[in-house]
Amino acid sequence: LIANGSEVATLVAAAELLESKNGLKVSIASIISEGLFRLQSKSYQESVIPKNSPLFGLTAGLPINLEGLVGDNGKVFGLDHFGYSAPANVLDDKFGFTGEKVSQNVLEYLNETVSIKQ
């Protein structure tokens, strides 16, 4: 799982659910700056984000912000709109940025990935 900023806490909540309810082993990478991350050695980059694993990114911004990190086979959950006004927890729930909803998105992605590879 890949995110930065406040979305990392949402991924932690989702990972706890995925591990406790589904028995999955989940790793989280907080990539504060893709530019700085890309300046690191390839071996370091692959130790943080292994390319042979399913990769799921979470961003409250445009998905394109993480698509370069998850690659062609990964998935990014993000927004394609902006400008809504409400308390943060209301917006998080409405747009799917809760641990429960993100864990469901990850499971759907994993189910799609497994059925595509079979």
Residue pairs with C-beta under 8 A, 6 or more apart in sequence:
1 11
1 14
1 15
1 26
1 27
1 28
1 29
1 56
1 57
1 58
1 106
2 28
2 29
2 31
2 49
2 55
2 56
2 57
2 58
2 66
2 69
2 70
3 10
3 11
3 28
3 29
3 30
3 31
3 57
3 58
3 59
3 66
4 30
4 31
4 32
4 33
4 59
5 32
5 60
6 60
7 58
7 59
7 60
7 97
8 28
8 30
10 58
10 92
10 97
10 98
10 99
10 102
11 28
11 58
11 102
12 28
12 99
13 98
13 99
13 100
13 102
13 103
14 26
14 58
14 99
14 100
14 102
14 103
14 106
15 26
15 28
15 103
16 99
17 99
17 100
17 103
18 24
18 26
18 103
18 106
18 107
19 25
19 26
21 103
22 103
22 107
24 110
29 48
29 49
31 37
31 48
31 49
31 66
31 69
34 65
34 66
34 68
34 69
37 45
37 48
37 69
38 45
49 55
49 69
51 71
54 73
54 74
54 109
54 110
54 113
55 69
55 70
55 71
55 73
55 74
55 75
56 70
56 74
56 75
56 76
56 77
56 105
56 106
56 109
57 63
57 66
57 67
57 69
57 70
57 74
57 75
57 76
57 77
57 78
58 66
58 76
58 77
58 78
58 97
58 102
59 65
59 66
59 76
59 77
59 78
59 79
60 78
60 79
60 95
60 97
61 78
61 79
62 78
62 79
62 80
63 76
63 77
63 78
63 80
64 76
65 76
65 78
66 76
66 78
67 74
67 76
70 76
73 113
75 105
75 109
77 96
77 102
77 105
79 95
84 91
84 94
84 95
86 94
91 97
92 98
93 101
96 102
96 105
